[in-house]
Amino acid sequence: MTEQQAALDARYGRTPRNRGRDRLVLVLGAIAVAIVLVAWVVWAGLDGSKPQIEATDLGHVVLDDERAVEVTWQLSVPAGNATACAVQALNEDHTIVGWKVVEIPASDQPLRTFTERIRTAQAANTGLISTCWLT
């Protein structure tokens, strides 16, 4: 190596000492990424499987004479799990004008259909399932 090349290498940080430090930083970074990846796989993969709940809106009927809405939905939950669902009625501005929590007892059937009547504070134009959860 020429004297000029050695001067340029020293000027731009390409010395053997810097190469060793860069290699050490790269190896430590790869180890850190591997640890985080393994921790995530263990956390996500070994987390106990929880029953999956799925609620699907099937339709609604607005009962203007009673200021109410009948909402029909289908609930899919593993057999033997009690569930609760929040059913809501909305007006033209998408404001909630009626709300009801429906307790659903455990059953041996995983797929069931329900219809619930919700009284409203104002005239509603739709009704739907908001959310369901295990109880």
MDTraj code that builds the backbone (N, CA, C; nanometers):
import mdtraj as md
import numpy as np

residues = "MET THR GLU GLN GLN ALA ALA LEU ASP ALA ARG TYR GLY ARG THR PRO ARG ASN ARG GLY ARG ASP ARG LEU VAL LEU VAL LEU GLY ALA ILE ALA VAL ALA ILE VAL LEU VAL ALA TRP VAL VAL TRP ALA GLY LEU ASP GLY SER LYS PRO GLN ILE GLU ALA THR ASP LEU GLY HIS VAL VAL LEU ASP ASP GLU ARG ALA VAL GLU VAL THR TRP GLN LEU SER VAL PRO ALA GLY ASN ALA THR ALA CYS ALA VAL GLN ALA LEU ASN GLU ASP HIS THR ILE VAL GLY TRP LYS VAL VAL GLU ILE PRO ALA SER ASP GLN PRO LEU ARG THR PHE THR GLU ARG ILE ARG THR ALA GLN ALA ALA ASN THR GLY LEU ILE SER THR CYS TRP LEU THR".split()
xyz = np.array([
    [0.0855, -0.1164, 0.0000],
    [0.0000, 0.0000, 0.0000],
    [0.0902, 0.1228, 0.0000],
    [0.0535, 0.2172, -0.0796],
    [0.1346, 0.3378, -0.0902],
    [0.1057, 0.4305, 0.0257],
    [0.1950, 0.5212, 0.0423],
    [0.1802, 0.6191, 0.1508],
    [0.0586, 0.7065, 0.1269],
    [0.0333, 0.7395, 0.0026],
    [-0.0822, 0.8231, -0.0323],
    [-0.2126, 0.7468, -0.0045],
    [-0.2163, 0.6178, -0.0381],
    [-0.3358, 0.5373, -0.0123],
    [-0.3602, 0.5244, 0.1372],
    [-0.2553, 0.5050, 0.2166],
    [-0.2681, 0.4944, 0.3613],
    [-0.3212, 0.6250, 0.4202],
    [-0.2770, 0.7375, 0.3673],
    [-0.3250, 0.8685, 0.4158],
    [-0.4733, 0.8861, 0.3843],
    [-0.5133, 0.8449, 0.2643],
    [-0.6549, 0.8554, 0.2283],
    [-0.7408, 0.7633, 0.3150],
    [-0.6945, 0.6406, 0.3401],
    [-0.7688, 0.5479, 0.4254],
    [-0.7846, 0.6037, 0.5661],
    [-0.6795, 0.6610, 0.6213],
    [-0.6865, 0.7195, 0.7552],
    [-0.7804, 0.8392, 0.7565],
    [-0.7763, 0.9182, 0.6492],
    [-0.8605, 1.0379, 0.6416],
    [-1.0087, 1.0011, 0.6395],
    [-1.0460, 0.8952, 0.5696],
    [-1.1867, 0.8584, 0.5531],
    [-1.2302, 0.7433, 0.6432],
    [-1.1526, 0.7096, 0.7443],
    [-1.1929, 0.6124, 0.8445],
    [-1.1888, 0.4686, 0.8000],
    [-1.1003, 0.4340, 0.7068],
    [-1.0915, 0.2965, 0.6587],
    [-0.9704, 0.2251, 0.7179],
    [-0.9479, 0.2451, 0.8453],
    [-0.8346, 0.1795, 0.9106],
    [-0.8792, 0.0434, 0.9621],
    [-0.7853, -0.0480, 0.9891],
    [-0.8228, -0.1806, 1.0413],
    [-0.8988, -0.1704, 1.1735],
    [-0.8653, -0.0750, 1.2580],
    [-0.9348, -0.0586, 1.3853],
    [-1.0824, -0.0230, 1.3621],
    [-1.1101, 0.0651, 1.2664],
    [-1.2488, 0.1046, 1.2359],
    [-1.3266, -0.0097, 1.1725],
    [-1.2613, -0.0914, 1.0894],
    [-1.3282, -0.2051, 1.0280],
    [-1.3723, -0.3053, 1.1343],
    [-1.2873, -0.3295, 1.2319],
    [-1.3212, -0.4219, 1.3399],
    [-1.4385, -0.3685, 1.4232],
    [-1.4384, -0.2388, 1.4513],
    [-1.5488, -0.1786, 1.5270],
    [-1.6787, -0.1859, 1.4473],
    [-1.6730, -0.1584, 1.3181],
    [-1.7933, -0.1658, 1.2340],
    [-1.8485, -0.3080, 1.2300],
    [-1.7599, -0.4062, 1.2213],
    [-1.8027, -0.5456, 1.2194],
    [-1.8697, -0.5823, 1.3523],
    [-1.8123, -0.5353, 1.4653],
    [-1.8693, -0.5626, 1.5971],
    [-2.0091, -0.5013, 1.6099],
    [-2.0268, -0.3773, 1.5640],
    [-2.1573, -0.3109, 1.5690],
    [-2.2587, -0.3871, 1.4830],
    [-2.2167, -0.4336, 1.3669],
    [-2.3057, -0.5085, 1.2791],
    [-2.3479, -0.6414, 1.3428],
    [-2.2557, -0.7122, 1.4038],
    [-2.2876, -0.8396, 1.4683],
    [-2.3806, -0.8169, 1.5873],
    [-2.3537, -0.7165, 1.6695],
    [-2.4408, -0.6868, 1.7842],
    [-2.5812, -0.6453, 1.7395],
    [-2.5901, -0.5694, 1.6319],
    [-2.7211, -0.5306, 1.5773],
    [-2.7983, -0.6510, 1.5271],
    [-2.7299, -0.7435, 1.4604],
    [-2.7962, -0.8649, 1.4109],
    [-2.8443, -0.9510, 1.5268],
    [-2.7653, -0.9594, 1.6327],
    [-2.8070, -1.0362, 1.7507],
    [-2.9294, -0.9728, 1.8151],
    [-2.9313, -0.8400, 1.8262],
    [-3.0465, -0.7710, 1.8853],
    [-3.1728, -0.7954, 1.8028],
    [-3.1626, -0.7890, 1.6713],
    [-3.2777, -0.8146, 1.5846],
    [-3.3252, -0.9585, 1.6013],
    [-3.2335, -1.0528, 1.6109],
    [-3.2708, -1.1930, 1.6284],
    [-3.3415, -1.2144, 1.7620],
    [-3.2948, -1.1504, 1.8686],
    [-3.3595, -1.1631, 1.9996],
    [-3.5014, -1.1082, 1.9950],
    [-3.5196, -0.9914, 1.9349],
    [-3.6530, -0.9318, 1.9237],
    [-3.7443, -1.0217, 1.8404],
    [-3.6953, -1.0769, 1.7315],
    [-3.7758, -1.1646, 1.6466],
    [-3.8178, -1.2913, 1.7216],
    [-3.7257, -1.3533, 1.7937],
    [-3.7586, -1.4736, 1.8701],
    [-3.8592, -1.4408, 1.9796],
    [-3.8417, -1.3281, 2.0486],
    [-3.9359, -1.2883, 2.1543],
    [-4.0756, -1.2671, 2.0960],
    [-4.0852, -1.2056, 1.9800],
    [-4.2159, -1.1818, 1.9176],
    [-4.2814, -1.3140, 1.8777],
    [-4.2033, -1.4058, 1.8217],
    [-4.2596, -1.5353, 1.7813],
    [-4.3116, -1.6107, 1.9028],
    [-4.2363, -1.6090, 2.0118],
    [-4.2803, -1.6778, 2.1329],
    [-4.4063, -1.6118, 2.1872],
    [-4.4090, -1.4786, 2.1922],
    [-4.5251, -1.4064, 2.2450],
    [-4.6495, -1.4299, 2.1594],
    [-4.6352, -1.4226, 2.0288],
    [-4.7508, -1.4371, 1.9399],
    [-4.7896, -1.5830, 1.9204],
    [-4.6938, -1.6712, 1.9130],
    [-4.7227, -1.8104, 1.8824],
    [-4.7678, -1.8918, 2.0015],
    [-4.7155, -1.8627, 2.1183],
    [-4.7502, -1.9417, 2.2345],
    [-4.8616, -1.8795, 2.3169],
    [-4.9107, -1.7663, 2.2736],
    [-5.0235, -1.7039, 2.3421],
    [-5.1428, -1.7968, 2.3265],
    [-5.2100, -1.8250, 2.4370],
    [-5.3231, -1.9181, 2.4327],
    [-5.4273, -1.8737, 2.3311],
    [-5.4809, -1.9680, 2.2584],
    [-5.5813, -1.9333, 2.1591],
    [-5.7120, -1.8989, 2.2295],
    [-5.7649, -1.7856, 2.1963],
    [-5.8902, -1.7393, 2.2541],
    [-6.0022, -1.7672, 2.1556],
    [-6.1207, -1.7935, 2.2051],
    [-6.2326, -1.8192, 2.1138],
    [-6.2573, -1.6984, 2.0231],
    [-6.2813, -1.7252, 1.8975],
    [-6.3075, -1.6201, 1.8011],
    [-6.4565, -1.5921, 1.7945],
    [-6.4922, -1.4661, 1.8035],
    [-6.6319, -1.4237, 1.7963],
    [-6.6499, -1.3465, 1.6670],
    [-6.7590, -1.3762, 1.5971],
    [-6.7893, -1.3018, 1.4750],
    [-6.9388, -1.2747, 1.4713],
    [-6.9730, -1.1486, 1.4583],
    [-7.1131, -1.1091, 1.4469],
    [-7.1338, -1.0445, 1.3103],
    [-7.2370, -1.0890, 1.2408],
    [-7.2666, -1.0391, 1.1069],
    [-7.4085, -0.9842, 1.1033],
    [-7.4233, -0.8599, 1.0582],
    [-7.5563, -0.8009, 1.0427],
    [-7.6294, -0.8702, 0.9288],
    [-7.7538, -0.9088, 0.9538],
    [-7.8360, -0.9701, 0.8495],
    [-7.9435, -0.8750, 0.7981],
    [-7.9821, -0.7788, 0.8813],
    [-8.0837, -0.6844, 0.8369],
    [-8.1453, -0.6111, 0.9537],
    [-8.2314, -0.5155, 0.9194],
    [-8.3030, -0.4395, 1.0217],
    [-8.4385, -0.3971, 0.9664],
    [-8.5320, -0.3722, 1.0583],
    [-8.6644, -0.3227, 1.0217],
    [-8.6920, -0.2033, 1.1122],
    [-8.7207, -0.0885, 1.0512],
    [-8.7530, 0.0318, 1.1280],
    [-8.9018, 0.0295, 1.1582],
    [-8.9361, 0.0356, 1.2856],
    [-9.0758, 0.0358, 1.3297],
    [-9.1115, 0.1785, 1.3719],
    [-9.1534, 0.2604, 1.2767],
    [-9.1795, 0.4022, 1.3029],
    [-9.2907, 0.4235, 1.4041],
    [-9.3933, 0.3420, 1.4003],
    [-9.5069, 0.3632, 1.4899],
    [-9.4685, 0.3400, 1.6358],
    [-9.3627, 0.2641, 1.6620],
    [-9.3207, 0.2366, 1.7992],
    [-9.1895, 0.3060, 1.8349],
    [-9.1327, 0.3826, 1.7432],
    [-9.0006, 0.4425, 1.7628],
    [-8.9016, 0.3351, 1.8061],
    [-8.8876, 0.2354, 1.7221],
    [-8.7998, 0.1234, 1.7530],
    [-8.7428, 0.0660, 1.6233],
    [-8.6388, -0.0137, 1.6394],
    [-8.5752, -0.0825, 1.5274],
    [-8.5544, -0.2277, 1.5693],
    [-8.5846, -0.3208, 1.4798],
    [-8.5541, -0.4614, 1.5028],
    [-8.4295, -0.4950, 1.4218],
    [-8.3278, -0.5427, 1.4903],
    [-8.2009, -0.5778, 1.4251],
    [-8.1862, -0.7294, 1.4281],
    [-8.1518, -0.7867, 1.3143],
    [-8.1279, -0.9304, 1.3045],
    [-7.9813, -0.9502, 1.2702],
    [-7.9159, -1.0403, 1.3460],
    [-7.7760, -1.0675, 1.3224],
    [-7.7459, -1.2141, 1.3479],
    [-7.6318, -1.2547, 1.2953],
    [-7.5858, -1.3915, 1.3117],
    [-7.4594, -1.3876, 1.3974],
    [-7.4548, -1.4744, 1.4980],
    [-7.3417, -1.4783, 1.5905],
    [-7.2709, -1.6115, 1.5782],
    [-7.1410, -1.6056, 1.5554],
    [-7.0577, -1.7254, 1.5497],
    [-6.9605, -1.7193, 1.6670],
    [-6.9771, -1.8122, 1.7605],
    [-6.8917, -1.8199, 1.8789],
    [-6.8750, -1.9674, 1.9135],
    [-6.7563, -2.0094, 1.9574],
    [-6.7381, -2.1507, 1.9922],
    [-6.8411, -2.1967, 2.0956],
    [-6.8848, -2.3190, 2.0822],
    [-6.9873, -2.3748, 2.1712],
    [-6.9433, -2.3669, 2.3163],
    [-7.0406, -2.3367, 2.4037],
    [-7.0141, -2.3330, 2.5466],
    [-6.9673, -2.1990, 2.5991],
    [-6.9697, -2.0939, 2.5189],
    [-6.9249, -1.9614, 2.5621],
    [-7.0422, -1.8650, 2.5686],
    [-7.0648, -1.8058, 2.6865],
    [-7.1659, -1.7008, 2.6992],
    [-7.1103, -1.5730, 2.6375],
    [-7.1984, -1.4967, 2.5767],
    [-7.1571, -1.3784, 2.5014],
    [-7.2502, -1.2625, 2.5316],
    [-7.2025, -1.1419, 2.5079],
    [-7.2857, -1.0226, 2.5131],
    [-7.2587, -0.9431, 2.3855],
    [-7.3642, -0.8820, 2.3320],
    [-7.3506, -0.8020, 2.2106],
    [-7.4165, -0.6661, 2.2318],
    [-7.3546, -0.5624, 2.1807],
    [-7.4118, -0.4286, 2.1843],
    [-7.4790, -0.4039, 2.0490],
    [-7.6087, -0.3758, 2.0549],
    [-7.6875, -0.3504, 1.9349],
    [-7.7227, -0.2017, 1.9367],
    [-7.7115, -0.1355, 1.8228],
    [-7.7383, 0.0080, 1.8208],
    [-7.8271, 0.0478, 1.7038],
    [-7.8966, 0.1596, 1.7227],
    [-7.9790, 0.2184, 1.6177],
    [-7.9208, 0.3558, 1.5860],
    [-7.9155, 0.3878, 1.4573],
    [-7.8579, 0.5145, 1.4126],
    [-7.9607, 0.5948, 1.3343],
    [-7.9459, 0.7288, 1.3387],
    [-8.0334, 0.8140, 1.2581],
    [-7.9616, 0.8532, 1.1284],
    [-8.0202, 0.9470, 1.0542],
    [-7.9630, 0.9865, 0.9251],
    [-7.8243, 1.0481, 0.9382],
    [-7.7943, 1.1108, 1.0522],
    [-7.6634, 1.1735, 1.0740],
    [-7.5612, 1.0763, 1.1313],
    [-7.5950, 0.9481, 1.1355],
    [-7.5097, 0.8431, 1.1923],
    [-7.4867, 0.8627, 1.3415],
    [-7.5830, 0.9257, 1.4070],
    [-7.5797, 0.9442, 1.5517],
    [-7.6531, 0.8278, 1.6162],
    [-7.5986, 0.7768, 1.7255],
    [-7.6631, 0.6668, 1.7958],
    [-7.7855, 0.7207, 1.8681],
    [-7.9025, 0.6666, 1.8341],
    [-8.0278, 0.7100, 1.8967],
    [-8.0908, 0.5979, 1.9797],
    [-8.0296, 0.4821, 1.9804],
    [-8.0751, 0.3701, 2.0616],
    [-7.9620, 0.2720, 2.0800],
    [-7.9559, 0.2119, 2.2006],
    [-7.8436, 0.1247, 2.2326],
    [-7.8918, 0.0204, 2.3314],
    [-7.8500, -0.1035, 2.3122],
    [-7.8914, -0.2091, 2.4029],
    [-7.7834, -0.3164, 2.4065],
    [-7.7511, -0.3635, 2.5269],
    [-7.6578, -0.4748, 2.5432],
    [-7.7413, -0.6006, 2.5646],
    [-7.7198, -0.7001, 2.4807],
    [-7.7957, -0.8244, 2.4837],
    [-7.7057, -0.9347, 2.5381],
    [-7.7490, -0.9971, 2.6473],
    [-7.6764, -1.1104, 2.7057],
    [-7.7213, -1.2380, 2.6345],
    [-7.6270, -1.3143, 2.5830],
    [-7.6577, -1.4367, 2.5094],
    [-7.5988, -1.5540, 2.5858],
    [-7.6820, -1.6465, 2.6324],
    [-7.6308, -1.7590, 2.7108],
    [-7.5497, -1.8555, 2.6245],
    [-7.4689, -1.9357, 2.6917],
    [-7.3880, -2.0358, 2.6225],
    [-7.4793, -2.1389, 2.5563],
    [-7.4317, -2.1957, 2.4482],
    [-7.5089, -2.2947, 2.3745],
    [-7.4127, -2.3962, 2.3142],
    [-7.4667, -2.5095, 2.2735],
    [-7.3830, -2.6086, 2.2071],
    [-7.3781, -2.5856, 2.0557],
    [-7.4531, -2.4851, 2.0068],
    [-7.4522, -2.4512, 1.8647],
    [-7.3540, -2.3354, 1.8422],
    [-7.2587, -2.3510, 1.7520],
    [-7.1614, -2.2442, 1.7294],
    [-7.2144, -2.1275, 1.6461],
    [-7.3206, -2.1487, 1.5688],
    [-7.3745, -2.0439, 1.4818],
    [-7.5225, -2.0269, 1.5107],
    [-7.5613, -1.9044, 1.5528],
    [-7.7011, -1.8780, 1.5865],
    [-7.7426, -1.7431, 1.5291],
    [-7.8737, -1.7283, 1.5091],
    [-7.9309, -1.6038, 1.4575],
    [-8.0212, -1.5440, 1.5645],
    [-8.0120, -1.4116, 1.5813],
    [-8.0899, -1.3411, 1.6822],
    [-8.1580, -1.2198, 1.6210],
    [-8.2711, -1.1804, 1.6799],
    [-8.3401, -1.0559, 1.6447],
    [-8.3704, -0.9845, 1.7757],
    [-8.3363, -0.8565, 1.7811],
    [-8.3578, -0.7783, 1.9030],
    [-8.4225, -0.6446, 1.8673],
    [-8.5198, -0.6048, 1.9483],
    [-8.5884, -0.4772, 1.9298],
    [-8.5205, -0.3717, 2.0160],
    [-8.4878, -0.2570, 1.9551],
    [-8.4228, -0.1471, 2.0256],
    [-8.5143, -0.0259, 2.0199],
    [-8.5479, 0.0272, 2.1360],
    [-8.6259, 0.1512, 2.1411],
    [-8.5320, 0.2670, 2.1142],
    [-8.5836, 0.3698, 2.0470],
    [-8.4981, 0.4819, 2.0077],
    [-8.5495, 0.6124, 2.0671],
    [-8.4568, 0.7066, 2.0854],
    [-8.4912, 0.8392, 2.1371],
    [-8.5413, 0.9298, 2.0254],
    [-8.4973, 0.9033, 1.9035],
    [-8.5390, 0.9789, 1.7854],
    [-8.5696, 0.8785, 1.6749],
    [-8.6191, 0.9299, 1.5648],
    [-8.6455, 0.8419, 1.4510],
    [-8.5138, 0.7857, 1.3988],
    [-8.5092, 0.6562, 1.3832],
    [-8.3874, 0.5900, 1.3342],
    [-8.4082, 0.5455, 1.1902],
    [-8.2982, 0.5298, 1.1179],
    [-8.3105, 0.4777, 0.9826],
    [-8.2290, 0.3501, 0.9617],
    [-8.1561, 0.3050, 1.0653],
    [-8.0821, 0.1801, 1.0546],
    [-8.0546, 0.1234, 1.1932],
    [-8.0222, -0.0035, 1.1949],
    [-7.9836, -0.0701, 1.3185],
    [-7.8770, -0.1725, 1.2866],
    [-7.7821, -0.1914, 1.3774],
    [-7.6736, -0.2838, 1.3502],
    [-7.6064, -0.3300, 1.4784],
    [-7.5203, -0.4284, 1.4660],
    [-7.4406, -0.4793, 1.5772],
    [-7.3182, -0.3902, 1.5899],
    [-7.2898, -0.3445, 1.7107],
    [-7.1716, -0.2641, 1.7337],
    [-7.0512, -0.3530, 1.7634],
    [-7.0645, -0.4387, 1.8649],
    [-6.9546, -0.5273, 1.9019],
    [-7.0087, -0.6414, 1.9881],
    [-6.9338, -0.7497, 1.9951],
    [-6.9685, -0.8638, 2.0803],
    [-6.8444, -0.9056, 2.1576],
    [-6.8639, -0.9620, 2.2776],
    [-6.7522, -1.0050, 2.3601],
    [-6.7966, -1.1228, 2.4470],
    [-6.6991, -1.1978, 2.4963],
    [-6.7266, -1.3105, 2.5846],
    [-6.7596, -1.2588, 2.7240],
    [-6.8525, -1.3244, 2.7920],
    [-6.8867, -1.2841, 2.9296],
    [-6.8510, -1.3932, 3.0269],
])
top = md.Topology()
chain = top.add_chain()
for i, resn in enumerate(residues, 1):
    res = top.add_residue(resn, chain, resSeq=i)
    for name in ("N", "CA", "C"):
        top.add_atom(name, md.element.get_by_symbol(name[0]), res)
traj = md.Trajectory(xyz[None], top)
